[in-house]
Amino acid sequence: MPTPSDVIVVIGAGSIGQAIARRVSVGKHVVVADLKQENADAAARVLLDAGFAVSTAVVDVASRESIEALVRTATALGPVTGVIHAAGVSPSQAPVATILRVDLYGTAVVLEAFGNVIAPGGSAIVIASQSGHRLPALSAEQNKALATTPADDLLALPMLQADQITDPLHAYQISKRGNSLRVMAEAVRWGKRGARVNTISPGIIFTPLARDELNGPRGAGYRRMIELSPAGRGGTPDEVGAVGALLMGPDGTFITGSDFLMDGGVTAAYWYGDLAPQ
């Protein structure tokens, strides 16, 4: 029998996950998982046409059972040496409860479940967001709670209840802040397996999700962010892919538990420039 290939798991079949996968998956087996089979199939066709070995799976990251089933599917194919977690919902796509369950709880379970099986030398990327950097500072106790509360207890935290988070943008910001904090804590555990994990916090990257935002109720604000940012433009999935390749590749082996903000300077302008709240 042939020796099993190393496996790269891509959760979320969108443009960013694909861009990173293309940079880090040569000679490996890619498992593309998405909430919708048709999305996974479309991404798989693109990767197959580009010469990659690919299979697909359906996963609901709001469900522990679904994530654990994906882990079993991936590990049956070979050692999991990479995870690219790019699934999520935006403030224009979902209500508060769904954002917290998918973006915050789901990420915590992905990190827990794949951290139990990641191969030595393996690495993972979680796609967070610039939004997490525009949330005011939390207390040390709140940071620790988001970072270390057992995943199945996370949504019961007092700071995440309906009287504390009343709009989808706030839910998204705290979820993405929570992602970067969670990755810091998980990096300690992953390190015991000889593996690494980091977050990338992109700004406005031109993907279908970004187009939803630009055409949604916050579209004018997003266009203003682009116009007043130091870079003066949005980003591309390939630019995120380049950072992902650094973090997951041999040049990034001293980097773990870190968050890489790549937003064209939007956050800089928000805190110290033309985008600062008046």
DRENBABA-151743 format. One record per residue (C-alpha): x, y, z negated; residue in three letters. Coordinates in nm, 3 decimals. Layout:
# DRENBABA-151743
PT         x         y         z   rest
PT         X         Y         Z    ALA
...
***
This chain:
# DRENBABA-151743
PT         x         y         z   rest
PT     0.000     0.000     0.000    MET
PT     0.120     0.354     0.067    PRO
PT     0.244     0.555    -0.227    THR
PT    -0.027     0.799    -0.345    PRO
PT     0.037     1.160    -0.244    SER
PT     0.066     1.442    -0.488    ASP
PT    -0.271     1.614    -0.516    VAL
PT    -0.357     1.984    -0.507    ILE
PT    -0.710     2.060    -0.630    VAL
PT    -0.876     2.374    -0.496    VAL
PT    -1.187     2.472    -0.692    ILE
PT    -1.384     2.726    -0.491    GLY
PT    -1.361     2.692    -0.114    ALA
PT    -1.332     3.063    -0.039    GLY
PT    -1.065     3.264     0.136    SER
PT    -0.833     3.313    -0.162    ILE
PT    -0.826     2.948    -0.264    GLY
PT    -0.758     2.846     0.096    GLN
PT    -0.481     3.104     0.135    ALA
PT    -0.294     2.977    -0.169    ILE
PT    -0.350     2.613    -0.071    ALA
PT    -0.197     2.668     0.272    ARG
PT     0.119     2.797     0.107    ARG
PT     0.168     2.521    -0.151    VAL
PT     0.014     2.201    -0.011    SER
PT     0.245     2.085     0.268    VAL
PT     0.296     1.710     0.234    GLY
PT     0.032     1.685    -0.038    LYS
PT    -0.333     1.581    -0.044    HIS
PT    -0.573     1.870    -0.087    VAL
PT    -0.905     1.819    -0.263    VAL
PT    -1.138     2.108    -0.181    VAL
PT    -1.422     2.131    -0.432    ALA
PT    -1.713     2.372    -0.420    ASP
PT    -2.065     2.407    -0.555    LEU
PT    -2.193     2.360    -0.199    LYS
PT    -2.084     2.067     0.012    GLN
PT    -2.111     2.273     0.330    GLU
PT    -1.862     2.527     0.195    ASN
PT    -1.616     2.252     0.103    ALA
PT    -1.661     2.093     0.445    ASP
PT    -1.599     2.423     0.627    ALA
PT    -1.278     2.488     0.433    ALA
PT    -1.167     2.128     0.485    ALA
PT    -1.209     2.159     0.862    ARG
PT    -0.984     2.466     0.869    VAL
PT    -0.717     2.293     0.660    LEU
PT    -0.743     1.969     0.861    LEU
PT    -0.696     2.164     1.184    ASP
PT    -0.386     2.323     1.029    ALA
PT    -0.233     1.981     0.961    GLY
PT    -0.320     1.916     0.598    PHE
PT    -0.457     1.596     0.445    ALA
PT    -0.788     1.695     0.291    VAL
PT    -1.089     1.550     0.115    SER
PT    -1.388     1.726    -0.037    THR
PT    -1.594     1.714    -0.353    ALA
PT    -1.890     1.895    -0.501    VAL
PT    -1.835     2.059    -0.839    VAL
PT    -2.040     2.285    -1.063    ASP
PT    -1.793     2.463    -1.288    VAL
PT    -2.074     2.553    -1.528    ALA
PT    -2.098     2.181    -1.610    SER
PT    -1.840     1.991    -1.814    ARG
PT    -1.964     1.662    -1.670    GLU
PT    -1.914     1.787    -1.315    SER
PT    -1.562     1.913    -1.386    ILE
PT    -1.466     1.584    -1.552    GLU
PT    -1.600     1.395    -1.250    ALA
PT    -1.377     1.610    -1.028    LEU
PT    -1.077     1.523    -1.246    VAL
PT    -1.153     1.152    -1.197    ARG
PT    -1.186     1.199    -0.821    THR
PT    -0.855     1.384    -0.798    ALA
PT    -0.652     1.154    -1.019    THR
PT    -0.776     0.850    -0.825    ALA
PT    -0.597     0.993    -0.519    LEU
PT    -0.261     1.050    -0.687    GLY
PT    -0.084     1.262    -0.948    PRO
PT    -0.234     1.611    -0.975    VAL
PT     0.056     1.852    -0.932    THR
PT    -0.142     2.168    -0.862    GLY
PT    -0.475     2.331    -0.944    VAL
PT    -0.607     2.646    -0.779    ILE
PT    -0.916     2.765    -0.966    HIS
PT    -1.082     3.026    -0.748    ALA
PT    -1.451     2.962    -0.817    ALA
PT    -1.667     3.229    -0.975    GLY
PT    -1.958     3.466    -0.943    VAL
PT    -1.950     3.844    -0.925    SER
PT    -2.162     4.107    -1.101    PRO
PT    -2.372     4.154    -0.787    SER
PT    -2.442     3.784    -0.755    GLN
PT    -2.558     3.671    -1.097    ALA
PT    -2.706     3.774    -1.434    PRO
PT    -2.509     3.797    -1.757    VAL
PT    -2.569     3.443    -1.877    ALA
PT    -2.461     3.287    -1.547    THR
PT    -2.144     3.497    -1.526    ILE
PT    -2.041     3.397    -1.877    LEU
PT    -2.116     3.030    -1.814    ARG
PT    -1.942     3.009    -1.476    VAL
PT    -1.654     3.255    -1.508    ASP
PT    -1.569     3.220    -1.878    LEU
PT    -1.688     2.880    -2.000    TYR
PT    -1.623     2.706    -1.668    GLY
PT    -1.264     2.829    -1.655    THR
PT    -1.203     2.713    -2.011    ALA
PT    -1.326     2.364    -1.927    VAL
PT    -1.123     2.350    -1.604    VAL
PT    -0.808     2.441    -1.798    LEU
PT    -0.884     2.187    -2.069    GLU
PT    -0.976     1.900    -1.837    ALA
PT    -0.695     1.943    -1.586    PHE
PT    -0.448     2.023    -1.864    GLY
PT    -0.507     1.670    -1.987    ASN
PT    -0.392     1.515    -1.657    VAL
PT    -0.158     1.765    -1.489    ILE
PT     0.164     1.597    -1.379    ALA
PT     0.506     1.699    -1.512    PRO
PT     0.635     1.984    -1.299    GLY
PT     0.280     2.074    -1.201    GLY
PT     0.129     2.421    -1.204    SER
PT    -0.202     2.600    -1.181    ALA
PT    -0.339     2.935    -1.078    ILE
PT    -0.659     3.086    -1.215    VAL
PT    -0.804     3.374    -1.015    ILE
PT    -0.913     3.640    -1.264    ALA
PT    -0.978     4.004    -1.163    SER
PT    -0.865     4.363    -1.196    GLN
PT    -1.194     4.410    -1.387    SER
PT    -1.041     4.243    -1.688    GLY
PT    -0.784     4.522    -1.701    HIS
PT    -1.046     4.796    -1.719    ARG
PT    -1.202     4.664    -2.036    LEU
PT    -1.092     4.861    -2.344    PRO
PT    -0.861     4.680    -2.583    ALA
PT    -1.021     4.408    -2.791    LEU
PT    -0.929     4.334    -3.151    SER
PT    -0.668     4.072    -3.229    ALA
PT    -0.946     3.853    -3.368    GLU
PT    -1.151     3.887    -3.049    GLN
PT    -0.848     3.808    -2.833    ASN
PT    -0.777     3.495    -3.034    LYS
PT    -1.140     3.387    -3.020    ALA
PT    -1.151     3.414    -2.641    LEU
PT    -0.815     3.239    -2.608    ALA
PT    -0.856     2.949    -2.848    THR
PT    -1.222     2.882    -2.936    THR
PT    -1.307     2.528    -2.819    PRO
PT    -1.466     2.557    -2.476    ALA
PT    -1.800     2.413    -2.582    ASP
PT    -1.826     2.672    -2.863    ASP
PT    -1.722     2.973    -2.656    LEU
PT    -2.066     3.095    -2.553    LEU
PT    -2.179     3.098    -2.916    ALA
PT    -1.926     3.366    -3.012    LEU
PT    -2.101     3.672    -3.164    PRO
PT    -1.920     3.905    -2.920    MET
PT    -2.083     3.726    -2.625    LEU
PT    -2.444     3.743    -2.738    GLN
PT    -2.718     3.927    -2.547    ALA
PT    -2.720     4.222    -2.787    ASP
PT    -2.347     4.274    -2.725    GLN
PT    -2.330     4.222    -2.348    ILE
PT    -2.621     4.379    -2.168    THR
PT    -2.508     4.416    -1.807    ASP
PT    -2.341     4.188    -1.550    PRO
PT    -2.034     4.409    -1.502    LEU
PT    -1.949     4.395    -1.873    HIS
PT    -1.999     4.017    -1.866    ALA
PT    -1.764     3.992    -1.569    TYR
PT    -1.499     4.213    -1.729    GLN
PT    -1.495     4.021    -2.054    ILE
PT    -1.496     3.689    -1.869    SER
PT    -1.193     3.788    -1.665    LYS
PT    -1.012     3.926    -1.971    ARG
PT    -1.096     3.597    -2.135    GLY
PT    -0.947     3.405    -1.842    ASN
PT    -0.606     3.567    -1.880    SER
PT    -0.611     3.520    -2.258    LEU
PT    -0.717     3.158    -2.220    ARG
PT    -0.434     3.092    -1.977    VAL
PT    -0.183     3.231    -2.225    MET
PT    -0.304     2.987    -2.488    ALA
PT    -0.329     2.696    -2.247    GLU
PT     0.026     2.760    -2.122    ALA
PT     0.149     2.640    -2.460    VAL
PT    -0.040     2.312    -2.427    ARG
PT     0.045     2.265    -2.060    TRP
PT     0.411     2.324    -2.142    GLY
PT     0.410     2.011    -2.358    LYS
PT     0.338     1.820    -2.036    ARG
PT     0.610     2.006    -1.847    GLY
PT     0.353     2.206    -1.650    ALA
PT     0.276     2.574    -1.602    ARG
PT    -0.036     2.789    -1.563    VAL
PT    -0.082     3.157    -1.473    ASN
PT    -0.353     3.398    -1.369    THR
PT    -0.367     3.634    -1.075    ILE
PT    -0.595     3.937    -1.117    SER
PT    -0.670     4.065    -0.768    PRO
PT    -0.832     4.393    -0.687    GLY
PT    -1.060     4.435    -0.389    ILE
PT    -0.960     4.158    -0.152    ILE
PT    -1.150     4.144     0.175    PHE
PT    -1.346     3.821     0.135    THR
PT    -1.718     3.743     0.172    PRO
PT    -1.760     3.803    -0.202    LEU
PT    -1.600     4.148    -0.165    ALA
PT    -1.835     4.226     0.120    ARG
PT    -2.126     4.139    -0.108    ASP
PT    -1.992     4.388    -0.360    GLU
PT    -1.925     4.659    -0.101    LEU
PT    -2.281     4.624     0.026    ASN
PT    -2.434     4.585    -0.319    GLY
PT    -2.546     4.834    -0.584    PRO
PT    -2.186     4.911    -0.681    ARG
PT    -2.065     4.948    -0.321    GLY
PT    -2.004     5.322    -0.340    ALA
PT    -1.790     5.274    -0.649    GLY
PT    -1.585     5.005    -0.481    TYR
PT    -1.526     5.222    -0.175    ARG
PT    -1.415     5.505    -0.405    ARG
PT    -1.171     5.268    -0.575    MET
PT    -1.012     5.189    -0.241    ILE
PT    -0.995     5.552    -0.128    GLU
PT    -0.841     5.682    -0.453    LEU
PT    -0.602     5.393    -0.521    SER
PT    -0.229     5.444    -0.465    PRO
PT    -0.230     5.184    -0.186    ALA
PT    -0.534     5.340    -0.022    GLY
PT    -0.666     5.007     0.108    ARG
PT    -0.803     4.672     0.005    GLY
PT    -0.598     4.356     0.002    GLY
PT    -0.602     4.035     0.203    THR
PT    -0.628     3.672     0.092    PRO
PT    -0.284     3.607     0.243    ASP
PT    -0.130     3.863     0.006    GLU
PT    -0.281     3.676    -0.289    VAL
PT    -0.153     3.356    -0.130    GLY
PT     0.201     3.493    -0.132    ALA
PT     0.185     3.558    -0.507    VAL
PT     0.025     3.219    -0.564    GLY
PT     0.307     3.053    -0.371    ALA
PT     0.565     3.225    -0.592    LEU
PT     0.390     3.121    -0.911    LEU
PT     0.330     2.760    -0.806    MET
PT     0.659     2.708    -0.625    GLY
PT     1.023     2.649    -0.720    PRO
PT     1.099     3.021    -0.755    ASP
PT     0.835     3.056    -1.028    GLY
PT     0.942     2.787    -1.271    THR
PT     1.023     3.036    -1.548    PHE
PT     0.677     3.196    -1.523    ILE
PT     0.392     3.060    -1.732    THR
PT     0.116     3.210    -1.943    GLY
PT     0.137     3.530    -1.736    SER
PT    -0.119     3.745    -1.560    ASP
PT    -0.030     3.912    -1.230    PHE
PT    -0.233     4.223    -1.155    LEU
PT    -0.238     4.294    -0.780    MET
PT    -0.494     4.562    -0.706    ASP
PT    -0.320     4.827    -0.495    GLY
PT    -0.287     5.043    -0.806    GLY
PT    -0.660     5.072    -0.879    VAL
PT    -0.605     5.001    -1.249    THR
PT    -0.322     5.253    -1.262    ALA
PT    -0.551     5.514    -1.108    ALA
PT    -0.830     5.419    -1.348    TYR
PT    -0.621     5.474    -1.659    TRP
PT    -0.390     5.753    -1.540    TYR
PT    -0.509     5.890    -1.207    GLY
PT    -0.798     6.004    -0.996    ASP
PT    -1.022     5.715    -1.098    LEU
PT    -1.000     5.796    -1.470    ALA
PT    -1.343     5.824    -1.636    PRO
PT    -1.440     6.186    -1.686    GLN
***
